[in-house]
Amino acid sequence: MRLSHQLFVGVSLLLLLALLGALGVSFHQTRSYVATQLTSHAQDAATSLGLSLAPAMQGGDPLVVERTVDALFDRGYYSEIRLLDVHGKTLLVRTLAPTLEGVPTWFAGAVPLPVPVGESLITSGWRQMGRVLVSSHPGHAYRELWEVGRWLLLLFSATFAVSLVFLWLVLRTILAPLRDIEVQAGQIGQRIFREIARIPRVRELATVVAALNRMTGKLKAAFEEQASALANARHEAFHDSLTGLPNRRALEDRATHLLRTAEEHPCGLLLMVEINGFRELNEQHGYRRGDALLRETGDALAAVAGPSIFAARLGGAAFALLVDGISGADADTWAQEVQSVLARIAEGDPELRVHGYALGGTVFEQEHLLGALLAAADTALAAARARGPNTLVIHAPSAAGGEFGAQAWRTLLRQILEEGRLRLLGQVIKRLADDSVFAREMTVQAIADDGSALPAGRFAPVAERLGMAVELDRAVIQIALLRLLGDAALDGRWAINLSAQAAIDPEFVAWLAALLATHPELARRLVFEVDELAVASHTGEIVALAEQLRAQGSDLAIDRFAARHGAFGYLESVLPAYIKLDGSVVHDLHLRPDNRFFVRSLAAVAKVLDVPVIAPWVECREEWDSLENLGVLAAQGYFTGRPEVL
């Protein structure tokens, strides 16, 4: 029980006891007063009646005696009047049955009142003629006592209620700093380092709050320093310092990952971009002008990049764009759009207008080796360079996906969504420590017109480029929930991927929250994975998504971490259920000491936030063994189990 509740209950009980005691004393005093009044009333009546009867009894007139007694008795205040002679013989008696009007029977039984008897001698001179006994009727006394008791109870109840409200307000005000301290302590346990802004006026509490704020500040600074050092080291190793784009090393890692994951990434495009005559421009206008042009070109290519488009600077005046899930006419159309963007830059620069850009690329499938892929793109770039300024050359082998343009893709995707031609697959994620199941990830395949299965890596990037990712995610989630609800064997935790477009779409987020609210038990088993690029680029929207998911019992996780950014600034606000590394970091991990250092450091930083790290695309025992000593919680890949149709 919370301290505020304990204090409230304790003080309330003391207050209740005090009020009950006061009520008891007041009621007892009232009862004593009423009993005294009954006694006085009976005695006064007896005395008065004795004086009134003396002349009548002396004259021996029984009729007058009877009328005198009846006159007093008929008022109804007496239960009995008895007239006795000197020998104790009853001469006259009047009795009124005891009735209690307006008073509950239980009250009369619980609060007994004495029935006093007043006695008076009837004398004439010195001669005694008899006695009169008068008993007061308790009905009126009970009625008065009942009314007083009711009013006392109402008064004390109202006082108790008002006192409780006042007590609650006082405790709330006094203990507010303690609640802030409790929240801060809980946040520190969750690795959220926020200081208490409201300093209490109570000196002792103010000292505690100040100490906690200092500790929180130091912990936050230590975490940020550690995270910043790791992020900077990663950035320096895999990014170009001038343009901020990933470097050649990062591009090669990314391309290797795509080439090695045939089932998920069956095709793509490597487009190289080069500034023609860059050396002459540097010699004529200086390196500052050349650097400015490199930054401008890098910014233009970065604006083109997205979840399935990887932009990098290879060195010198050469850049590259690696596009996932594109082929044929679609690749050529997209490359022409990039050509138009760069042509506009060249037109606006007098020096660059003369030489322009050269764009050369190749469409590839997984049978390519990295060296062959780079060589083919270089050949296309050389051909473009030879043809003149702002020329595009694309080598698209006939086997690379065929001539399938944007409109054809749009039609196919629309048919797939309308006809529900989606098939779910599940892949297990296992803990490294004991090989137990941590969760399962749900992926999707689309069924083409010829009945063949299209992996998500083939059509999901296209849907993203065509603006259909939100529709696709809605369809996948609806099918996934129906499948999980319909099969009790599909228990445990499940991860579902969200596109960047869906994750930042307020209407989609509201729809998803409403859908999860209708299935609360299932919602608690779901984790939604969002690409790191979306998290880094739209942190505010992703934080809102995470809060909506947590409100329904679900969680959010970050996928493909370190594919481009590998930053940590948003982790504290997003608080993901886990971080899933990019496959390019995991491939050949046992042969890459730099990547092992990064994974170990990342796991250490994530542990401070109590966020586990997951390694996907683990394909061999050597990679699994390398992960065991790096602080990674679980792994996923063909080594743990291939995706299975659900």
C-alpha positions as CSV (number, residue, x, y, z in Angstrom):
1,M,0.0,0.0,0.0
2,R,1.3,3.5,-0.9
3,L,2.4,5.8,1.9
4,S,-0.3,8.3,1.1
5,H,-3.0,5.6,1.4
6,Q,-1.5,4.4,4.7
7,L,-1.5,7.9,6.1
8,F,-5.0,8.6,4.8
9,V,-6.4,5.4,6.3
10,G,-4.5,5.9,9.6
11,V,-5.5,9.5,10.1
12,S,-9.1,8.8,8.9
13,L,-9.4,6.0,11.5
14,L,-8.2,8.3,14.3
15,L,-10.5,11.1,13.1
16,L,-13.4,8.6,13.0
17,L,-12.7,7.4,16.5
18,A,-12.5,10.9,17.8
19,L,-15.8,11.8,16.1
20,L,-17.5,8.7,17.3
21,G,-16.2,9.4,20.8
22,A,-17.6,13.0,20.6
23,L,-20.8,11.7,19.2
24,G,-21.1,9.1,22.1
25,V,-20.4,11.7,24.7
26,S,-22.9,14.2,23.3
27,F,-25.6,11.6,22.9
28,H,-25.0,10.3,26.5
29,Q,-25.3,13.8,27.9
30,T,-28.5,14.3,25.9
31,R,-29.9,11.0,27.3
32,S,-29.0,12.0,30.8
33,Y,-30.6,15.4,30.4
34,V,-33.8,13.8,29.0
35,A,-33.9,11.2,31.9
36,T,-33.5,14.1,34.4
37,Q,-36.3,16.0,32.7
38,L,-38.6,12.9,32.9
39,T,-37.9,12.6,36.7
40,S,-38.5,16.3,37.3
41,H,-41.6,16.3,35.2
42,A,-43.1,13.3,37.1
43,Q,-42.3,14.8,40.5
44,D,-43.6,18.3,39.6
45,A,-46.8,16.7,38.3
46,A,-47.2,14.6,41.4
47,T,-46.7,17.6,43.7
48,S,-49.1,19.8,41.8
49,L,-51.7,17.0,41.7
50,G,-51.4,16.3,45.4
51,L,-52.1,19.9,46.2
52,S,-55.1,20.0,43.8
53,L,-56.6,16.8,45.2
54,A,-56.4,17.8,48.9
55,P,-59.6,19.9,49.0
56,A,-61.6,17.4,47.1
57,M,-60.6,14.5,49.3
58,Q,-61.2,16.5,52.4
59,G,-64.8,17.2,51.2
60,G,-65.3,13.6,50.3
61,D,-66.3,14.3,46.7
62,P,-65.0,11.4,44.5
63,L,-66.3,13.0,41.3
64,V,-64.2,16.1,41.7
65,V,-61.2,13.9,42.6
66,E,-61.7,11.9,39.4
67,R,-62.1,14.9,37.2
68,T,-59.0,16.5,38.7
69,V,-56.9,13.4,37.9
70,D,-58.4,13.0,34.4
71,A,-57.7,16.6,33.6
72,L,-54.0,16.0,34.2
73,F,-53.9,12.5,32.7
74,D,-55.6,13.4,29.4
75,R,-52.7,15.6,28.3
76,G,-50.9,12.4,27.4
77,Y,-47.6,13.1,29.1
78,Y,-48.0,10.4,31.7
79,S,-48.1,6.6,31.5
80,E,-49.8,6.1,34.8
81,I,-51.4,8.1,37.7
82,R,-52.4,6.2,40.8
83,L,-54.2,7.5,43.9
84,L,-53.8,5.6,47.1
85,D,-55.4,6.0,50.6
86,V,-53.4,6.2,53.8
87,H,-53.4,2.4,54.0
88,G,-51.9,2.0,50.5
89,K,-55.2,0.9,48.9
90,T,-55.7,2.1,45.3
91,L,-58.6,4.5,45.1
92,L,-58.1,5.6,41.4
93,V,-55.8,4.6,38.6
94,R,-55.3,5.9,35.1
95,T,-53.0,4.0,32.7
96,L,-51.8,4.8,29.1
97,A,-50.3,2.0,27.1
98,P,-46.7,2.8,26.1
99,T,-46.6,3.8,22.4
100,L,-43.6,5.2,20.5
101,E,-44.7,7.3,17.5
102,G,-42.0,8.3,15.0
103,V,-39.3,6.3,16.8
104,P,-37.9,3.0,15.6
105,T,-38.5,0.1,17.9
106,W,-34.8,-0.9,17.8
107,F,-33.9,2.6,19.0
108,A,-36.0,2.2,22.2
109,G,-34.5,-1.2,22.8
110,A,-30.9,0.0,22.3
111,V,-31.3,3.2,24.3
112,P,-33.4,2.4,27.5
113,L,-34.8,5.3,29.4
114,P,-35.9,5.0,33.0
115,V,-39.6,5.6,33.8
116,P,-39.4,7.7,37.0
117,V,-42.3,7.8,39.4
118,G,-43.1,11.0,41.2
119,E,-44.8,10.7,44.6
120,S,-46.7,13.3,46.6
121,L,-48.6,13.1,49.9
122,I,-52.1,14.5,50.1
123,T,-52.6,16.3,53.4
124,S,-55.0,18.6,55.1
125,G,-53.3,20.5,57.8
126,W,-51.4,17.8,59.7
127,R,-53.7,15.0,58.6
128,Q,-52.5,12.7,55.8
129,M,-55.3,11.6,53.5
130,G,-53.4,9.6,50.9
131,R,-50.7,9.5,48.2
132,V,-50.6,10.1,44.5
133,L,-48.0,8.4,42.2
134,V,-47.3,9.9,38.7
135,S,-45.2,8.1,36.1
136,S,-44.1,10.2,33.0
137,H,-44.7,8.7,29.6
138,P,-41.3,8.1,27.8
139,G,-42.7,8.4,24.3
140,H,-42.0,12.1,24.0
141,A,-38.6,11.7,25.6
142,Y,-37.7,9.0,23.1
143,R,-38.9,11.1,20.2
144,E,-36.8,14.1,21.3
145,L,-33.8,11.8,21.9
146,W,-34.2,10.2,18.4
147,E,-34.3,13.6,16.7
148,V,-31.3,14.8,18.6
149,G,-29.4,11.6,17.8
150,R,-30.2,11.9,14.1
151,W,-29.0,15.5,13.9
152,L,-25.9,14.7,15.8
153,L,-25.2,11.8,13.4
154,L,-25.7,13.9,10.4
155,L,-23.6,16.7,11.8
156,F,-20.7,14.4,12.7
157,S,-21.0,12.6,9.3
158,A,-20.8,15.8,7.4
159,T,-17.8,16.9,9.6
160,F,-16.1,13.6,8.9
161,A,-16.7,13.8,5.1
162,V,-15.4,17.4,4.9
163,S,-12.4,16.4,7.1
164,L,-11.6,13.5,4.7
165,V,-11.6,15.8,1.7
166,F,-9.4,18.3,3.5
167,L,-7.1,15.5,4.7
168,W,-6.8,14.2,1.1
169,L,-5.9,17.7,-0.2
170,V,-3.4,18.2,2.5
171,L,-1.7,14.8,2.0
172,R,-1.7,15.3,-1.7
173,T,0.0,18.7,-1.4
174,I,2.5,17.5,1.3
175,L,3.3,14.2,-0.5
176,A,3.5,15.5,-4.0
177,P,7.3,15.7,-3.8
178,L,7.4,12.1,-2.7
179,R,5.4,11.1,-5.8
180,D,7.9,13.0,-7.9
181,I,10.7,11.2,-6.2
182,E,8.9,7.8,-6.7
183,V,8.4,8.6,-10.4
184,Q,12.0,9.6,-10.8
185,A,13.3,6.5,-9.1
186,G,11.1,4.4,-11.4
187,Q,12.4,6.3,-14.4
188,I,16.0,5.7,-13.3
189,G,15.2,2.0,-13.1
190,Q,13.9,2.2,-16.7
191,R,17.0,4.2,-17.6
192,I,15.1,7.5,-18.2
193,F,17.1,10.3,-16.8
194,R,14.8,13.2,-16.1
195,E,15.2,15.7,-13.3
196,I,12.5,16.8,-10.9
197,A,11.6,20.3,-11.9
198,R,9.4,21.1,-8.9
199,I,11.6,21.6,-5.8
200,P,9.5,21.0,-2.5
201,R,9.4,23.7,0.2
202,V,10.0,21.2,2.9
203,R,13.7,21.4,3.7
204,E,14.3,17.7,4.1
205,L,12.5,16.8,0.9
206,A,14.2,19.6,-1.0
207,T,17.6,18.1,0.0
208,V,16.6,14.6,-1.2
209,V,15.3,16.0,-4.5
210,A,18.4,18.0,-5.1
211,A,20.6,14.9,-4.4
212,L,18.5,12.8,-6.8
213,N,18.7,15.5,-9.5
214,R,22.4,15.6,-9.2
215,M,22.6,11.8,-9.4
216,T,20.3,11.7,-12.4
217,G,22.3,14.4,-14.1
218,K,25.6,12.5,-13.6
219,L,24.0,9.2,-14.8
220,K,22.6,10.9,-17.8
221,A,25.9,12.6,-18.6
222,A,27.8,9.3,-18.2
223,F,25.3,7.4,-20.5
224,E,25.3,10.2,-23.1
225,E,29.1,10.3,-23.1
226,Q,29.4,6.6,-23.6
227,A,26.7,6.5,-26.2
228,S,28.1,9.5,-28.0
229,A,31.6,8.0,-28.1
230,L,30.3,4.8,-29.6
231,A,28.1,6.6,-32.1
232,N,31.0,8.9,-33.1
233,A,33.4,6.0,-33.5
234,R,30.9,4.2,-35.7
235,H,30.1,7.3,-37.7
236,E,33.8,8.0,-38.3
237,A,34.4,4.5,-39.5
238,F,31.5,4.2,-41.8
239,H,30.7,7.8,-42.9
240,D,32.3,10.5,-45.0
241,S,33.3,13.4,-43.0
242,L,32.6,16.0,-45.7
243,T,29.2,15.1,-46.9
244,G,27.9,13.0,-43.9
245,L,26.9,10.2,-46.3
246,P,28.0,6.6,-45.6
247,N,31.4,5.8,-47.1
248,R,32.5,3.1,-49.5
249,R,33.0,0.6,-46.7
250,A,29.4,1.0,-45.6
251,L,28.2,0.6,-49.1
252,E,30.1,-2.6,-49.6
253,D,28.8,-4.0,-46.4
254,R,25.2,-3.1,-47.4
255,A,25.7,-4.5,-50.9
256,T,27.2,-7.7,-49.5
257,H,24.2,-8.1,-47.2
258,L,21.7,-7.7,-50.1
259,L,23.6,-10.1,-52.3
260,R,23.8,-12.8,-49.6
261,T,20.1,-12.7,-48.7
262,A,18.5,-13.9,-52.0
263,E,15.1,-14.8,-50.6
264,E,14.5,-11.4,-49.0
265,H,16.3,-9.2,-51.5
266,P,16.1,-10.8,-55.0
267,C,17.1,-7.8,-57.1
268,G,18.3,-4.3,-57.0
269,L,20.2,-1.4,-58.6
270,L,23.7,0.0,-58.0
271,L,23.9,3.5,-59.6
272,M,27.2,5.4,-59.5
273,V,27.3,9.1,-59.8
274,E,30.4,11.1,-60.6
275,I,31.1,14.9,-61.1
276,N,32.8,15.2,-64.4
277,G,35.9,17.4,-64.6
278,F,36.1,17.7,-60.8
279,R,39.9,17.8,-60.7
280,E,40.0,20.8,-63.1
281,L,37.3,22.5,-61.1
282,N,39.4,22.2,-58.0
283,E,42.5,23.5,-59.7
284,Q,40.7,26.5,-61.2
285,H,38.4,27.5,-58.3
286,G,40.1,26.0,-55.2
287,Y,39.2,23.2,-52.8
288,R,36.6,25.2,-51.0
289,R,34.5,25.5,-54.1
290,G,35.0,21.8,-54.8
291,D,34.0,20.8,-51.3
292,A,30.9,22.9,-51.5
293,L,29.9,21.1,-54.7
294,L,30.5,17.8,-53.1
295,R,28.3,18.7,-50.2
296,E,25.6,20.0,-52.5
297,T,25.6,16.8,-54.5
298,G,25.7,14.7,-51.3
299,D,22.7,16.6,-49.9
300,A,20.7,16.0,-53.2
301,L,21.5,12.2,-53.0
302,A,20.6,12.1,-49.3
303,A,17.2,13.6,-50.1
304,V,16.7,10.8,-52.6
305,A,17.6,8.1,-50.1
306,G,15.0,6.2,-48.1
307,P,14.4,2.9,-46.4
308,S,15.2,0.9,-49.5
309,I,17.6,3.4,-51.0
310,F,21.2,3.7,-49.7
311,A,23.3,6.7,-50.7
312,A,27.1,6.8,-50.2
313,R,30.2,8.7,-51.2
314,L,32.8,6.4,-52.6
315,G,35.6,8.9,-52.5
316,G,36.8,11.8,-54.7
317,A,33.9,13.0,-56.8
318,A,32.2,9.6,-56.9
319,F,28.9,8.7,-55.2
320,A,26.7,5.7,-55.3
321,L,23.0,4.8,-54.8
322,L,22.1,1.2,-53.8
323,V,18.4,0.5,-54.4
324,D,16.7,-2.6,-53.0
325,G,13.9,-4.4,-54.8
326,I,14.0,-2.7,-58.2
327,S,14.7,-3.9,-61.7
328,G,14.0,-3.5,-65.4
329,A,12.1,-0.5,-66.6
330,D,11.3,0.5,-63.1
331,A,15.0,0.9,-62.4
332,D,15.6,2.9,-65.5
333,T,12.7,5.2,-64.7
334,W,13.9,5.8,-61.2
335,A,17.5,6.5,-62.4
336,Q,16.2,9.1,-64.8
337,E,14.5,10.9,-61.9
338,V,17.9,11.0,-60.2
339,Q,19.4,12.3,-63.4
340,S,16.9,15.1,-63.6
341,V,17.7,16.2,-60.0
342,L,21.4,16.3,-60.7
343,A,20.9,18.0,-64.0
344,R,19.1,20.9,-62.3
345,I,22.1,21.3,-59.9
346,A,24.4,21.4,-63.0
347,E,22.2,24.0,-64.8
348,G,22.4,26.3,-61.8
349,D,26.2,26.2,-61.6
350,P,28.2,27.9,-64.4
351,E,31.3,25.8,-63.9
352,L,29.5,22.5,-63.5
353,R,27.2,23.2,-66.5
354,V,30.1,22.5,-68.8
355,H,31.0,19.1,-67.5
356,G,27.9,17.9,-65.6
357,Y,27.4,14.6,-64.0
358,A,27.9,11.0,-65.2
359,L,25.5,8.3,-64.1
360,G,26.1,4.7,-64.6
361,G,24.6,1.6,-63.0
362,T,23.7,-2.0,-63.2
363,V,20.6,-4.0,-62.2
364,F,21.7,-7.0,-60.3
365,E,20.5,-10.3,-58.8
366,Q,22.0,-12.4,-56.1
367,E,24.2,-14.4,-58.3
368,H,26.5,-11.4,-58.6
369,L,29.6,-11.2,-56.5
370,L,30.4,-7.8,-54.9
371,G,33.5,-7.4,-57.1
372,A,31.6,-8.2,-60.3
373,L,28.7,-5.8,-59.3
374,L,31.1,-2.9,-58.7
375,A,33.0,-3.6,-61.9
376,A,29.7,-3.7,-63.9
377,A,28.6,-0.3,-62.4
378,D,32.1,1.1,-63.1
379,T,31.8,0.0,-66.7
380,A,28.4,1.7,-67.1
381,L,29.8,4.9,-65.4
382,A,32.7,5.0,-67.9
383,A,30.3,4.6,-70.8
384,A,28.2,7.5,-69.4
385,R,31.3,9.6,-68.9
386,A,32.3,9.1,-72.5
387,R,29.0,10.2,-73.9
388,G,29.0,13.7,-72.4
389,P,27.6,15.8,-69.6
390,N,24.6,14.5,-67.6
391,T,24.4,11.2,-69.3
392,L,22.8,8.1,-67.9
393,V,23.8,4.5,-68.8
394,I,22.0,1.5,-67.1
395,H,23.1,-2.1,-67.8
396,A,20.0,-4.2,-67.1
397,P,20.5,-7.9,-67.9
398,S,17.4,-9.6,-69.2
399,A,17.4,-12.0,-66.2
400,A,17.2,-9.2,-63.7
401,G,13.5,-9.0,-63.1
402,G,12.3,-8.3,-66.7
403,E,10.7,-5.1,-68.0
404,F,8.3,-4.4,-65.1
405,G,7.5,-0.7,-64.8
406,A,5.9,1.3,-62.1
407,Q,2.4,1.1,-63.6
408,A,2.6,-2.6,-63.9
409,W,3.7,-2.9,-60.3
410,R,0.9,-0.7,-59.2
411,T,-1.6,-2.8,-60.9
412,L,-0.1,-6.0,-59.5
413,L,0.0,-4.7,-56.0
414,R,-3.6,-3.5,-56.2
415,Q,-4.7,-6.9,-57.4
416,I,-2.8,-8.6,-54.6
417,L,-4.4,-6.4,-51.9
418,E,-7.9,-6.7,-53.3
419,E,-7.7,-10.5,-53.7
420,G,-5.8,-11.1,-50.5
421,R,-3.0,-12.9,-52.2
422,L,-0.7,-12.7,-49.2
423,R,1.0,-15.6,-47.4
424,L,2.4,-15.3,-43.9
425,L,5.7,-16.9,-42.8
426,G,7.2,-17.1,-39.3
427,Q,10.8,-17.3,-38.3
428,V,12.0,-18.1,-34.8
429,I,14.3,-15.8,-32.7
430,K,16.2,-17.8,-30.1
431,R,18.1,-16.8,-27.0
432,L,21.8,-17.3,-27.1
433,A,22.1,-18.4,-23.5
434,D,19.8,-21.4,-23.5
435,D,18.5,-21.8,-27.1
436,S,15.0,-21.0,-25.9
437,V,12.4,-19.1,-28.0
438,F,12.6,-15.4,-27.5
439,A,10.0,-14.5,-30.1
440,R,9.0,-15.1,-33.7
441,E,9.0,-12.7,-36.6
442,M,6.2,-12.7,-39.1
443,T,7.1,-12.0,-42.7
444,V,4.9,-12.0,-45.8
445,Q,5.0,-13.2,-49.4
446,A,2.8,-12.1,-52.2
447,I,1.4,-14.5,-54.8
448,A,2.0,-13.4,-58.3
449,D,-0.4,-14.0,-61.3
450,D,1.5,-17.1,-62.2
451,G,1.3,-18.5,-58.7
452,S,4.9,-17.8,-57.8
453,A,5.8,-16.4,-54.4
454,L,7.3,-12.9,-54.3
455,P,9.3,-12.2,-51.1
456,A,8.7,-9.0,-49.2
457,G,12.1,-7.7,-50.3
458,R,10.8,-7.8,-53.9
459,F,7.5,-5.9,-53.6
460,A,7.7,-4.0,-50.2
461,P,10.3,-1.4,-51.5
462,V,8.2,-0.9,-54.6
463,A,5.1,-0.3,-52.5
464,E,7.1,2.2,-50.5
465,R,8.1,4.1,-53.6
466,L,4.6,4.0,-55.0
467,G,3.0,5.3,-51.8
468,M,1.1,2.0,-51.2
469,A,3.0,0.9,-48.1
470,V,0.3,1.9,-45.7
471,E,-2.3,-0.1,-47.6
472,L,0.0,-3.1,-47.6
473,D,0.7,-2.9,-43.9
474,R,-3.0,-2.7,-43.1
475,A,-3.7,-5.8,-45.1
476,V,-0.8,-7.7,-43.6
477,I,-1.7,-6.8,-40.0
478,Q,-5.4,-7.8,-40.5
479,I,-4.3,-11.2,-42.0
480,A,-1.7,-11.7,-39.2
481,L,-4.2,-11.0,-36.4
482,L,-6.8,-13.3,-37.9
483,R,-4.2,-16.0,-38.3
484,L,-3.0,-15.7,-34.7
485,L,-6.5,-15.5,-33.3
486,G,-7.5,-18.6,-35.2
487,D,-4.7,-20.9,-34.2
488,A,-3.9,-21.5,-30.6
489,A,-0.6,-23.2,-31.6
490,L,0.7,-19.8,-32.7
491,D,1.3,-18.7,-29.1
492,G,4.1,-16.6,-27.6
493,R,5.5,-13.3,-28.8
494,W,5.3,-12.2,-32.4
495,A,7.1,-9.4,-34.3
496,I,5.5,-7.7,-37.2
497,N,7.3,-5.1,-39.5
498,L,5.9,-1.7,-40.1
499,S,6.9,0.5,-43.0
500,A,8.2,4.0,-42.4
501,Q,5.1,5.5,-44.2
502,A,2.7,3.6,-41.9
503,A,4.7,4.3,-38.7
504,I,4.4,8.1,-39.2
505,D,0.9,8.2,-40.6
506,P,-1.5,9.4,-37.8
507,E,-4.6,7.8,-39.4
508,F,-2.8,4.4,-39.6
509,V,-1.6,4.7,-36.0
510,A,-5.1,5.5,-34.8
511,W,-6.5,2.6,-36.8
512,L,-3.9,0.2,-35.4
513,A,-4.5,1.3,-31.8
514,A,-8.3,0.8,-32.2
515,L,-7.7,-2.7,-33.8
516,L,-5.4,-3.7,-30.9
517,A,-7.9,-2.4,-28.4
518,T,-10.4,-5.0,-29.6
519,H,-8.0,-7.8,-29.0
520,P,-6.2,-6.9,-25.7
521,E,-4.8,-10.4,-25.0
522,L,-3.3,-10.8,-28.4
523,A,-2.0,-7.2,-28.3
524,R,0.2,-8.0,-25.3
525,R,2.0,-10.6,-27.5
526,L,2.8,-8.3,-30.4
527,V,5.9,-6.3,-31.1
528,F,6.0,-3.9,-34.1
529,E,9.4,-3.4,-35.7
530,V,10.3,-0.1,-37.4
531,D,13.3,0.7,-39.5
532,E,16.0,2.7,-37.8
533,L,16.0,5.3,-40.6
534,A,12.4,6.1,-39.8
535,V,13.1,6.3,-36.1
536,A,16.0,8.7,-36.6
537,S,14.2,10.8,-39.2
538,H,10.8,11.0,-37.5
539,T,11.5,10.6,-33.8
540,G,8.5,12.5,-32.6
541,E,6.1,10.5,-34.7
542,I,7.7,7.2,-33.6
543,V,7.6,8.2,-29.9
544,A,3.8,8.8,-30.4
545,L,3.5,5.4,-32.1
546,A,5.4,3.7,-29.2
547,E,3.1,5.4,-26.6
548,Q,0.0,4.3,-28.5
549,L,1.3,0.7,-28.8
550,R,2.2,0.5,-25.1
551,A,-1.2,1.9,-24.1
552,Q,-2.7,-1.2,-25.8
553,G,-0.2,-3.6,-24.3
554,S,2.0,-4.0,-27.4
555,D,5.6,-2.9,-27.9
556,L,7.8,-1.2,-30.5
557,A,11.3,-2.4,-31.6
558,I,13.9,-0.8,-33.8
559,D,14.9,-2.9,-36.9
560,R,18.1,-2.6,-39.0
561,F,20.0,-0.7,-36.3
562,A,23.4,0.7,-37.5
563,A,22.5,0.3,-41.1
564,R,23.0,4.0,-41.5
565,H,22.9,6.0,-38.3
566,G,23.6,3.8,-35.3
567,A,22.8,6.8,-33.0
568,F,21.5,6.5,-29.5
569,G,19.9,9.9,-28.8
570,Y,16.4,8.8,-29.4
571,L,16.5,5.5,-27.5
572,E,15.6,7.1,-24.1
573,S,12.5,8.7,-25.6
574,V,11.4,5.7,-27.7
575,L,12.3,3.0,-25.2
576,P,12.1,0.1,-27.7
577,A,11.4,-3.4,-26.5
578,Y,14.6,-4.5,-28.3
579,I,17.1,-3.4,-30.9
580,K,17.6,-5.6,-33.9
581,L,21.0,-5.1,-35.7
582,D,21.3,-4.6,-39.4
583,G,22.3,-7.8,-41.2
584,S,25.4,-6.1,-42.7
585,V,26.8,-5.8,-39.1
586,V,26.3,-9.5,-38.4
587,H,27.5,-11.1,-41.7
588,D,31.0,-12.7,-41.1
589,L,31.0,-11.2,-37.6
590,H,33.7,-13.8,-36.6
591,L,36.0,-12.3,-39.2
592,R,35.3,-8.6,-38.5
593,P,36.9,-7.4,-35.2
594,D,35.6,-3.9,-35.8
595,N,32.0,-5.1,-36.0
596,R,32.5,-7.2,-32.9
597,F,33.7,-4.2,-31.0
598,F,30.7,-2.2,-32.2
599,V,28.2,-4.9,-31.2
600,R,29.9,-5.4,-27.8
601,S,29.8,-1.6,-27.1
602,L,26.3,-1.3,-28.4
603,A,25.1,-4.1,-26.1
604,A,26.8,-2.4,-23.1
605,V,25.1,0.9,-23.8
606,A,21.7,-0.7,-24.5
607,K,22.0,-2.6,-21.2
608,V,22.1,0.7,-19.4
609,L,18.7,1.4,-20.9
610,D,17.6,-2.2,-20.2
611,V,17.1,-2.7,-24.0
612,P,18.1,-6.1,-25.3
613,V,20.0,-6.5,-28.6
614,I,18.9,-9.0,-31.2
615,A,21.2,-10.2,-34.1
616,P,19.4,-11.2,-37.3
617,W,20.8,-13.0,-40.4
618,V,22.9,-15.5,-38.4
619,E,23.7,-18.2,-40.9
620,C,26.5,-20.2,-39.4
621,R,27.8,-21.6,-36.1
622,E,30.8,-19.2,-36.2
623,E,28.5,-16.2,-36.2
624,W,26.4,-17.7,-33.4
625,D,29.5,-18.4,-31.3
626,S,30.8,-14.9,-31.9
627,L,27.6,-13.3,-30.6
628,E,27.6,-15.3,-27.3
629,N,30.3,-13.2,-25.7
630,L,29.2,-9.8,-27.0
631,G,26.2,-9.2,-24.8
632,V,23.6,-10.0,-27.4
633,L,20.4,-11.6,-26.0
634,A,19.0,-13.5,-29.0
635,A,19.7,-14.3,-32.6
636,Q,17.6,-14.9,-35.8
637,G,18.6,-16.4,-39.1
638,Y,18.8,-19.6,-41.1
639,F,21.1,-21.0,-38.4
640,T,18.2,-20.8,-35.9
641,G,15.5,-21.8,-38.4
642,R,14.3,-20.9,-41.8
643,P,11.0,-19.1,-42.3
644,E,8.0,-21.4,-42.3
645,V,4.6,-20.9,-43.9
646,L,2.0,-20.3,-41.2
